[in-house]
Amino acid sequence: MIKAAICGASGYTGVELLRILANHPKVKVTAATSEKSAGRKITALFPHLDAFDNLIYEPMDREKLLNKADLFFLALPHGASQEAVDFFFRNKKAVIDLSADYRITDRKTYELWYGLPHTKGATLKAAVYGLPEIYRAKIRKARLIANPGCYPTSAILGLMPALKNRMIDPSAIIIDSKSGTTGAGRKADLAVSFCEVNEGFKAYGIGVHRHTPEIEQELSGLAKKKITVNFTPHLLPVDRGILTTIYAPVSAAGGARKMTQEKVFEAYKQAYRTEPFVRVLDPGVYPNIKNVRGTNFCHIGVKLVERTNTLIIVSAIDNLVKGASGQAVHNMNLMLGFDETEGLRNLALFP
């Protein structure tokens, strides 16, 4: 039985990790931290997590935590993870970081977009970007995983087959994403309070959202050339879920006369044929966040619009599961040599 600690276990992603790991047969959560809720039982805050009735939140004391677990999930704010990740990694622990601190491989790019210095360059070089559909082999050998962001997960999985098959012109990609309010974190913030969000729908972070360099980094790797994108996120008046719609012109090499809807669909089916958590929907069927709620699945639909010579790709994930905690557990399974679907197969759809 692997002992796991969750640092930042009272936020949305930390609570989701607890929900998933409660049913993992090979993992026992032995420590959970929360600065604001230290000393309180987990079930006092989250009664549905009755599997952890005897577990009490504790402060983030790295020295005391060190011998309590074999693997550490860091669900801390951006910037706060740097020191903690470095400490546990240098002390030979397996680490999965759910912040953005180790996702961006170039320190200057991270500092530009996040406005924070990155002081752990050596540890940064050891981090593996934790998107299993691309980096499965590297994840299996890694001891430090940078868990992807939610928006990037939906965009990268949507675009991967099109880029690898050179179906599209990578210089003119538009990514339009909508997320539920849990993406903003569990905090008191007027902008995501009920009365502000309910019955509303708005764009935010246009051209400056911090997930942009992460998306561009990974798409550039797939295309083997520098890619920049227009990425616009929106806030949906729902709790959870991300729907991403991607627009990309068909490439000159594989123009509309050579490409067909059938060929596009088959390319996507082929690309994800062995992936346990990606479903390519039948032609004419498109994703709905309702159908992935509470699961680790990504649903993808594709449409070739011949009239405008455009490929439109739609993907849907649960931002807290495939976009965060479920993907972290998937990465853990790969790192530890478990069946990669362990603990994730039977995550029931929420009502």
C-alpha positions, -999 to +999 in steps of 0.1 A: +000+000+000+014+034-011+012+062+014+002+095-001+000+130+012-021+159-002-008+194+004-036+219+000-063+193+006-091+217+013-092+234-021-113+220-050-085+200-065-074+187-031-109+176-022-113+159-056-081+140-050-095+128-017-127+117-035-108+097-061-082+082-038-109+071-013-117+043-038-081+035-049-072+000-037-034+005-036-031+040-020-037+052+015-039+090+022-018+094+054-017+132+056-037+162+043-027+198+048-047+230+051-035+262+067-070+276+073-086+243+084-057+228+104-069+209+134-103+201+119-115+167+107-119+164+069-155+152+074-163+184+093-158+204+061-167+177+036-192+152+051-193+131+018-157+121+024-166+097+051-137+074+041-114+100+059-134+103+091-103+098+112-080+121+091-074+156+105-061+186+085-026+197+096-003+227+088+021+225+059+052+215+079+075+199+054+099+182+079+070+166+098+053+155+066+084+139+050+082+105+067+044+103+065+042+095+028+059+080-002+042+103-027+032+139-024+004+157-043+010+194-042-024+213-047-010+247-037-013+281-054+012+291-081+044+302-066+038+284-033+047+250-048+082+259-059+099+254-025+077+225-014+082+205-046+119+211-045+121+200-008+102+167-013+119+159-046+154+165-032+144+142-003+138+113-028+100+114-027+077+110-057+060+144-064+030+154-085+026+192-087-009+205-097+002+242-098+018+259-128+053+261-112+069+233-131+049+232-163+067+259-183+102+246-192+116+280-199+121+300-166+120+334-183+086+325-199+072+314-166+084+346-149+070+368-177+035+353-175+032+346-138+051+376-125+071+355-101+108+344-100+116+307-106+144+298-083+145+261-087+160+256-121+177+222-114+144+207-101+125+223-130+147+204-155+137+171-138+100+177-142+080+158-168+048+173-183+021+150-171-002+145-202-003+107-205-016+106-240+017+123-251+043+115-224+033+081-211+068+066-214+085+095-197+059+096-169+066+060-161+102+068-154+097+102-137+098+111-100+084+146-106+053+153-126+041+188-136+003+181-139-011+200-169-036+229-166-072+223-173-075+246-204-043+232-219-055+196-214-087+203-234-069+222-261-038+199-266-059+167-267-082+184-292-054+195-315-029+166-312-041+144-341-046+174-364-011+187-358+006+153-360-012+145-393-005+180-407-041+186-414-041+223-403-022+255-407-006+259-373-001+297-377-038+306-374-053+285-345-081+300-325-089+283-291-122+294-275-128+278-241-155+280-214-150+268-178-171+263-147-163+285-117-144+259-098-115+267-122-110+299-102-103+279-070-121+277-036-118+312-023-138+342-014-138+363-045-166+386-056-160+379-093-170+342-089-196+346-062-231+332-070-248+365-077-221+377-100-218+344-120-254+332-120-272+339-153-241+355-167-215+345-193-184+364-201-149+363-216-119+371-194-081+372-197-083+378-234-048+375-249-031+374-215-044+342-198-015+324-180-023+291-197-014+305-231+024+298-229+017+262-217-006+256-246+019+271-271+048+251-256+031+218-260+016+225-294+050+237-307+065+203-295+038+184-314+042+205-346+080+207-343+078+244-350+070+275-330+033+280-326+014+310-312-024+309-307-053+331-300-067+318-267-098+332-251-113+317-219-149+323-207-166+319-174-197+297-174-224+299-147-219+262-138-198+245-111-175+224-133-166+214-168-147+229-197-159+230-233-132+241-258-140+249-295-109+251-317-109+267-352-080+260-376-077+265-414-070+233-433-033+232-444-024+239-480-007+205-482-038+187-471-064+211-485-101+205-486-100+186-518-077+160-502-093+159-468-128+147-461-149+144-429-144+107-430-106+110-432-105+135-403-127+112-381-106+082-389-074+100-381-088+110-347-101+075-340-067+061-349-048+086-327-068+077-296-077+041-303-058+027-273-064+057-249-085+047-219-098+082-212-103+098-246-135+092-266-138+104-302-175+109-308-193+098-339-196+122-368-223+148-362-221+142-324-204+169-303-193+170-266-213+182-237-198+190-204-227+172-187-215+139-201-180+141-186-190+156-152-172+138-124-152+115-148-116+114-161-128+114-198-121+138-226-148+137-253-138+151-287-159+159-318-146+170-352-161+188-381-145+197-415-163+227-428-155+225-465-172+258-474-147+278-453-118+253-455-118+251-417-114+222-392-135+227-361-127+206-330-147+205-298-135+189-266-151+185-232-135+176-199-143+180-162-118+207-152-114+191-117-109+156-129-093+152-163-082+188-160-066+183-126-070+156-099-080+127-121-051+133-144-028+135-113-040+100-102-035+087-138+000+100-136+005+084-102-006+051-115+019+053-144+048+064-121+041+036-096+036+008-122-001+003-114-028-003-140-031+032-153-069+032-149-068+021-113-092+042-092-105+060-122-125+034-141-157+037-122-159+073-113-197+077-116-214+105-134-228+131-110-265+136-111 
